[in-house]
Amino acid sequence: MDYKTPFIFANFNGTQHDIEVITHEAGHAFAAYINRNRVPAETIWPGMEACEVHSMSMEFFAEAFSEEFFGKDARKVQLLSPCGSPDLYPVRHDGGSFPAHCL
């Protein structure tokens, strides 16, 4: 049957990387879901230059919930998050601000 819904397959071992993987892959799943009915079908998948936009955005959105995921270890996780990479800073061009620990 064709349910037209994304499926995320991943293995988890109870680490920070689990959260990074599920949020990243959820971004890809979101992109697939919102584009599932595009016509022609060749336009469903973005080119290589855009395929990580949704997934990296989902990682940044999920960071706001790190305390709920990691409790007292949230600060350690935030320091190791993708926003700690200076080459990603230019991605935030929407007028918003980065979390304080990213600056």
C-alpha positions in Angstrom: 0.0 0.0 0.0 1.1 3.5 -0.7 0.5 5.6 2.5 2.5 8.6 1.2 4.1 9.1 4.6 7.8 9.1 5.4 9.5 6.4 7.4 12.6 7.0 9.5 14.7 3.9 10.1 17.5 4.4 12.7 19.4 2.6 15.4 19.7 4.2 18.8 22.1 3.6 21.7 21.1 6.2 24.3 23.5 9.0 23.3 23.3 12.6 22.2 23.8 11.4 18.7 20.4 9.7 18.8 18.7 13.1 19.1 20.8 14.6 16.4 20.0 11.7 14.0 16.3 11.6 14.7 15.9 15.4 14.3 18.0 15.5 11.2 16.2 12.6 9.6 12.8 14.1 10.6 13.8 17.1 8.6 14.3 15.0 5.5 11.0 13.2 6.3 9.2 16.6 6.6 10.5 17.7 3.2 9.4 14.4 1.6 6.0 14.7 3.2 5.3 18.3 2.1 6.5 17.5 -1.4 4.8 14.1 -1.8 2.1 15.3 -4.3 4.2 17.5 -6.5 3.8 17.2 -10.3 5.9 16.4 -12.2 7.4 13.8 -9.8 10.9 14.8 -10.8 10.4 18.0 -8.7 9.8 16.1 -5.4 13.4 15.8 -4.4 15.6 19.0 -4.2 19.1 19.2 -5.7 22.2 18.5 -3.7 22.6 22.2 -2.8 19.2 22.2 -1.0 18.7 18.7 0.3 20.0 19.5 3.8 18.0 22.7 4.4 15.0 21.0 6.1 17.2 18.5 8.1 19.6 21.1 9.4 16.8 23.4 10.3 15.1 20.7 12.3 18.3 20.2 14.2 18.3 23.9 15.1 14.6 23.9 16.0 15.1 20.8 18.3 17.8 22.5 20.3 15.2 24.6 22.1 14.0 21.4 23.7 17.4 20.0 24.8 16.6 20.4 28.5 13.5 18.2 28.0 15.6 15.6 26.3 18.8 15.7 28.4 17.8 17.3 31.7 20.7 18.4 33.8 23.1 17.5 30.9 21.5 19.9 28.5 24.3 22.5 28.7 26.9 19.9 27.8 24.9 18.8 24.8 24.3 22.4 23.7 28.1 23.0 23.7 28.5 20.1 21.3 25.6 21.0 19.0 25.9 21.8 15.3 25.4 25.5 16.0 28.9 25.4 17.6 30.3 25.3 14.0 31.1 28.9 12.8 30.7 27.9 9.2 27.0 27.4 9.9 26.3 30.9 11.2 25.6 32.4 7.8 22.7 30.0 7.4 20.8 32.2 9.9 19.8 35.1 7.7 16.2 35.5 8.7 16.8 38.2 11.3 16.6 35.7 14.1 19.3 35.3 16.7 21.4 32.3 17.6 21.2 30.8 21.1 23.7 32.7 23.4 26.0 29.7 23.7 26.5 29.7 19.9 28.0 33.2 19.8 
